Every structure is written in C-alpha cells, then in structure tokens.
C-alpha cells in the first residue's frame, strides 16, 4: 500500500508539473517582443478586413485564458495547432523532423552509456593509480569543451582532414543516416560522457569503501562478482538519477549540434521557430522537452525502488 501510495503521489506530482509548465510555456509568449501578425502578413499592408480575418482564423482575437484553454484542449486531443511558417499542422511538422532527432539522441545515448560507464568504472577500480588520474584529467579536459567547439573540432578533424565521416546533412536510408549521425552524436555526447563518468566513479568509490563490500571480499567471492553484485548495483541510484536529468539536456543541446551539422531535426526547428515567431511550434517543442524530462525522471524514481533494495525498504517503511 505504501508503494502504491508513493506511485500515486509521483503521478499527481507529474501531472501538476505538466500543468504548471503548460501555463508557463503558453503565457510566456505574451512577454516576447513582436507580434505573430507581423510574420503572417510578411510586411504587407492588407485591408482591415484581411487583418480581422487572419486574426480570427488563428484565434488571436480571443482573451488569453480562452486561447490557453483552446490550446490545452487541442493538445489533449492530439491537435498541436497550426504552424505559422509552414502553413500545416504542427504535429506533421514535428513528425517530419522527429526521426533525425531521435536517431541523434539514441546514438548519443549509446556513446554516453558505453564510454561514460567504462571511464567511471575503470577509474574507480584503479583508485589512486596513474590510470585513475589519467581518466579524471581526461574527463576534466573534455568537460571544459562546449558542444559547438566539439562540433567544429570534429568536423575539422574527422570530416575535413581525415575524410572519415560526412559533415553535413542526415543522409538517405538507414545505414547512410547512421553514418551521417556518428559525428553529431559524438559532439553531442562528449559533455555528458564526462558527467556520467565522474558520477559513476564517485558512486563506485563510495561503495568500494563500504563494510559490506569488505565482508563479501573476505568471504572469498571473486572480485568481478563483488563489483557486479555489491558495488555497481548499489551505485546505480545516483547514476540513474543523473541519466534521467540528461534527457532534457540532450534535446536542448541538439539545437546547437543540428545547426552545426545541417541536420533537419527538432533542435534546429526550435531555433528557426523562435526567430520567426512561430509560437505554436515553439510551444509544442518546449512542452515535448518538459514532458520527456518529467516522465523520464518519474520512471527513474520508480525503477530505483527495484534496482536499489534500500530505496524499496525506505518506501515500505513510510
């Protein structure tokens, strides 16, 4: 019952967060300088009748609260509105760009998981040695490299000088798309590999000093088994928490990477839509980012009760 109550509370918190985020996302557009009408008219001087027709068509003549209710009602029914710059449904605009961003995030996620965990585990298991110091220094150096600098460096080295990978576009077909996304994914993943590597090292070093690890070792268990069952499993809590927070970061950072590599994804679409005052598209993308962030973190919280027995015991005790 306590676990069910905890899950109900998390669900209520999730819904409340999404509601507050929708308020902030929608009404923030009224604080932005500029008028969507000026973009719709594109500098022309139409008649008052034409202005009134366009205003009514896009609901710009309604009170803000009514515009919000109409927008929320449409979102709940799968209608994200009408794009001002593309003159089509926002959902269709997003679906056209979504595969590129999903592919970019998936490859970046694989790189973050593999290289981040490998670096952190290697450093932790060799604490105090030259291997540990080398890994920590390397992660620190890479952590100081902004995403746009990493993108430029990758293009200059791997695309221009070595010619190993393409530097522009998303390709055609599955394997060609994967090939085009390797460099952008690496540039996107670099900073997050550093973060996961440092968190993994810190969490595992903390677990290696615990008494239960010494007891397991004294019982004659193999080092690999001790690391897997008593160290890495108990260190998964903070690693999963940080990983959940990275999801929104990947979506936001993708705008820089997609612009640098000429990718037609949600990130570059967000930048274009902000510049052109295409509020329906901006609202849809921002709400998507918020939803992904909130849902992923809620899922991580639930999974921690199964991964970490101490968390489950704590939930039961309450």
N, C-alpha and C positions, 0 to 999 in steps of 0.2 A: 504493500500500500504506500509506503514511504517513497519507493522508487517511482510508482505511478504518479504520486503527488508531485514529485520533483519534475517528472516529464511534463505534466500538465502546466506547472509553473514556467518551465522553459518555453513551452508552446505559447503561453499567454504573453511572455516577455518578447518572443519573436514577433507576434502579431502587433503588439504595442510599438515595438521598434519600427516595424514597417509602416505603421500608420503615421508615426511622428516623422519618419523620413519622407513619406509622401507629401506631408504638409510642407516640410522644408523645401523639398525639390520643386513643388508646384509654385508656391508663392514667392520663391526666390527670383523667379523670372520677372516679377513686377519691380524688383530692385535693380535690374540690369538696365543700363542706359541703352536707348534705342527702341525702336518700335517695329514689330514684325510687319506692320502695314507698309513701312518704307521698303522692306525687302520684297514684299509681294508686288508692289507697284513698280519696282525697279526704276525709280527716278522719273516715272511718267507723271503727268498731271491729268488724271482722269476727272470725270464729272462727279459731282456729289452723289449721284445715283449709283455710279460704279463703286465708289468707296463704301457706300452703305451696303451694297450687295456683297462685296468681299467681306466686310465686317460681319455681316450676318452669317455668311457661309462658314466662316471659321469660328463663330461664336465669340468674337471679340467685343460684341456689344453687351454681353451678359455680365452681371456682377461677378466679382472674383470667386465668391463662395459657390455660386452656381456653376461657374466654369470648372471649379475643383470637383464638385460632385459629378458633373458630366464626365470628367476625365477619369475619375476613380471607377465610376460605373462602366465606362468603356474598357478600362484595363481589366476589370474583373470578368468581363465577357470576351476578352481577347482582342479588343479594339484599342490599339495604342495611339490612334489619331491619324492625322493626315500630314505628311511631310510637306513643308512649305517650299523646299528647294527641289525635291524630286517629283512632286505632284503625284504621289502614290501613298499607299498605306505604309505607316511606319513599320509595322510588323514585317512587311515584304522587304523593306529597305534593310532591316536588321538581319533577316534570314539570308539575304544575298551576301552580307559581309560576315556572318557568324562563322561559317566553316573555316575561314582563314584564321580568325582569332582563336577558335577552339584548337586548331592544329598547332598554332604557335604556343598556346598555353600548355597543351599536352606535352609537346616536345620539351618545353622549358621545365615542366614539372618532372619529367623523367630525368633530365640533367640535374635538377636541384636535388632530387631524391638520391640518385646514384652518387654523384660527386660530393654532395653535402654530407651525407651519412658516412661515406668512405673516408672523407677527410677528418670528420669528427671522431669516428671510431678509431682510426689509425693514431691520431694524436692522443686520445685518452688511454689507449692500451700501451702507449710508449711514453707515458707522462715523465717529464723531466729529462728526456733524452734529446739528442740532436734532431731526431725525427719529429718529435713533438714541437720543438722550437721552430723547425723549418715550416711545418704545416701552419702554425699560428702566425708566423711572419708573413707567409704567402697569403693567407686569408685576410690579414690586416691590409696588405697592399692592394689586393683585389677589391676589398670593401671600400676603398677610397676612390674607386673608378666609377664615375657616373655612367648611367646607361647610354647616353648619347656619345660619350667618349669611347665606351666599349664598342658601340656600333661603328663609329668611324674607324677605329683601330682594326676591327675585324674585317671591314670592307677593304681597307688599305693593304692588310697583310694577306688574308686568305683569298680574297677575290681579285684584287688588282695585281699584287706581286706574285703570288703563288698560283693563282687561277684555279684553285680547287673548287670553289663554290660560286654560284651566281650571286650578284649583289643587288638585283632589282627584280621586283615582281614576285608573284606567288606560283608561277608555273602552271602547267596543264597536266591533268591526270594525277593519280595518287602518288606514284614514286617521284615524279618530277616536282610535285608540290612539296613533298618531304625534303627533297634535295634543296629546294629554294628556301625552306624554312629553317634549315640547320643553323646557318649563321645568325639570323634574327633571334632564334631561340637561345643560342649561346650568349648573345649580348643581353637578352632579357633575363637569363637565369643567373648571370655572374654574381650580382649583388646578393641574391637570395641563397646561392650556394654558400657564400661566406656566412650569412646569418644562420642557416641550418647547421653548417659545420661547427660554428662556435657554440651554439646551443647544445648540439649533440656532445661535443667534448666536455662542456661544463656539466651536463647532466650525468654523463657516464663517469666522470672523475668523482662526482659526489657519491654515486652508487658504489664505486670501487672501494671507497673508504668506509662503507657501512659494515657493521658487525656480521650481518647475515651472509655477506659475501666471504668474509674470512672463515666463517663456520663451514660454508659449503666447500671452500677450498681445502680446509683441514680434513674434511670427510673423504678426500681423495677424488672428488669429481674432476673431470677433465676441464681445462681452462676454457675451452670453447663452449662447453655446456654451462659453465658458471656464467660466462659472459652472456650467453643467449638467454638463459632462464632467470638469472638473478640480477644482471646488470642492465642489459639493453632493454628488457621488458619493463623494468621499473623506471627506466629513463625515458620511455616513450611518452609519458604525460606531457612534460614541457615541450618535447619535440612536436607532438601533435598539435598542441596549443598554438605554437608559433606557425606551424604549417597552415593551420586554418586561417590565421591572420594574413598569410601571404596571398591568398586567393584574390582578394580585392586589390592588393598591391600589383599583382600580375596584370589584372585588367586595366588598371590606371597607367602603369608603366608601358603597356603595349602601345599606347598612342605615340610615344617617342620612337619606339623601335619601328613601328609600322610606317611612320613618316620617313625615317631614315632609309628604310629598305624598299619604299614604294609599294607597300602591301595595302590591299583594299580590305581592311578589317574594321572592327568596331572602334578601335582606338583612333585611327585616322578619321573615321566618320564623325567621332565626337568633336575632334578639333575643327573640322570643316563646319559642323553644325553650329558650334559656338560662334565661329567667325561670321556665319551667315544668319544668325538669329533664328535658326530653325528649332524653336523651342520644343515642339513635340518629340523630335528625335533626341534632343539633349535630355529631356525628362525621361524618356524610355531607357536610354543607356545608363543614366545615373541610377535609376531605380533598379535596373538589372544588376549593376555593381553592388548596390546596397543589399539587394535580395540574396545574391550569391554569398556575400560576406556574412550576413546574418545566418543564413541557412547552414553554410559550411561550419561556422563556429558552433551552432547548436548541435549539429551532427557530431562534431568533435567532442563536445561535452558529454554526449550520450555514449559515444564509443569509449571514452575514458573509464566509464564505470565497468566496462567489460575487460579492457586492457589492463587496468591498474586495480588489483583487488582492494587496495587501501581506499580508493575512491568509492568503490561499491560499498565497502564496510562503513564508510563515513555517511553515505546516503542512507543506509539502513539504520544507522544509529539515530539519525534525526527523526 
